[in-house]
Every structure is written in structure tokens, then in C-alpha cells.
């Protein structure tokens, strides 16, 4: 049986430009880097970016929902805005927590997630 997500990876147009975005805009730390891919340190799940080979045709952005968790979505939103990250809408308040969608330099839609705080 499946017990967790091991890895998530996406194609990018330019590895160094994308690396700079994920490091500076999101604060991710590089775990492993090779000539054409970078894996970021996110604990138990691997998040990697791969530079798409030109001979495979153009990179096509995905509108999937890859979520990065935060403790404070308002502070994260302010940080993204200061770094000129394109937001897709505003913070959405759901019964399970809050979500904020944004776009990386390749056109991929990603999300920031804050768990719903339990009332005590």
C-alpha cells in the first residue's frame, strides 16, 4: 500500500532562474543539485525542478495543486508580494485551512497552505 508522497517534480525553462525564485521567494534550501535538476530540502517529501531538454519541445506550465505549508499565510503573502511574485486571487478561507495560489516564473500554479487552527 502507498503510505506517503515520496517526490514531486516539475519541468522548468531555466534552472538557475527557477532556483533563484524558489530560494528567494519561498525560502527553500537546496538539498542536491546536478547539471539539469535541483532537489530542495522539505523534510520527508522531495520537491525538485528539472530543466526541460530543448529537444523535447517547449516546457508547458502545469496548473496542478502543489501545496507548500506555512504557519502564517498572511506573513507569507506579504513576503511574496514584496518579491513581486504573481498571486492568483487572494487568500481563500476553507473549512480545513487557508490557501493562497501563486505562479512561478515558468507559469506553474502552486499554493501556500495554512492549517486551520483548532479552537481550544
N, C-alpha and C positions, 0 to 999 in steps of 0.2 A: 504494500500500500504506500501511497505518497504521504510523506509527513511534513514537508516544508518546500518552499521555493528555494532552490539552490542558487540560481543565477538568472539575471535579467540583463540583456544586452541590446544595444541599438546601433544602427549604422549612422555615421556622420560624414559630412563632406570634407571637413578639415580637422584632423585630430588635435593639433595644437590649439586652434581657436576654440574647439569644444572643450578641451582640457581646461583652458583658462576660464571659460564660462562656469563649468561645474566646480572648479576650485574657488573662484572669486565670488560668484553669485550665490552658490549654495554652501560653500564651505566644506566641500568634500575633500578627503585626503587620498592621494594616490597610494594604492597598495602595491601594484605591479604595473610596469609599463614596458611595452615592446615597441617595435617599429610601427606597427599598424593598429595597436589596441592598448587600452588602458583599463585597468580594473581599480575601482575605488573601494576604500575600506568602509563598509557599512555593517560591520558585525557579522551576523550569521548568513546574510544574503549577499551575493556578489552582484554589483552593478558595473557593467563595462560598456565602453564605447569602442567601436571598430570603424576605422576609416574604410569606406567602401571603395573597392578597386574600380578604377575608371573603366576597365574592360567589361565590367558587369552592368554598365549603364548608370544612369543618374540615380542618386540617393533619393528615395521617396520618404517624406516625413510620415510618421505614424501618429494617429490620434488615439492611441491606447491610453489607458489609465495606469501609469506607473506612479505610485504614491510614495513620497518621502515624508516620514513622520517628524513632527516638531512638538515642542512643549508649549510654544507661544506663537500662534499663527499670525496674530496682529503684528508682532515684532518682526516675524519673518517676511510678511507682506511689505512692511516699511523698508526693510533691508533690500528686498528685490526691486522696489520702486527706486531707491537711491542708486541702484546699479543699472537702471534703465532696462530691466527685464520686462518683456511684454506680458502683461496679465491678460487672461481671457475671462472677463467678467470680474466679479468681486467674491468675497468670502461667502460661501453657502453654509448655512446652519442646518445640519441634518440631525435626525434623532440619535445617531451614533457618534457625531462629532462635527467638526468644521472642515471644509475643503476649499482650496484655492487653486485654480488652474492657471498655468503659465506656459510660455513657449520658449524652447531653447533656440540657439542660433540656426539650427537645421530645420525648424518648423515642427519638431516633435512637441506634442502637448503632454505635459507632466502635471502632477498635483502635489500640493503640500497638504498634509492631514494632521489635525489635532484631535486626539481622543476626547470624547465627551467626559467632562469631569463628573465624578459621582457625587451626588448630593449626600451630605452627611447629617 
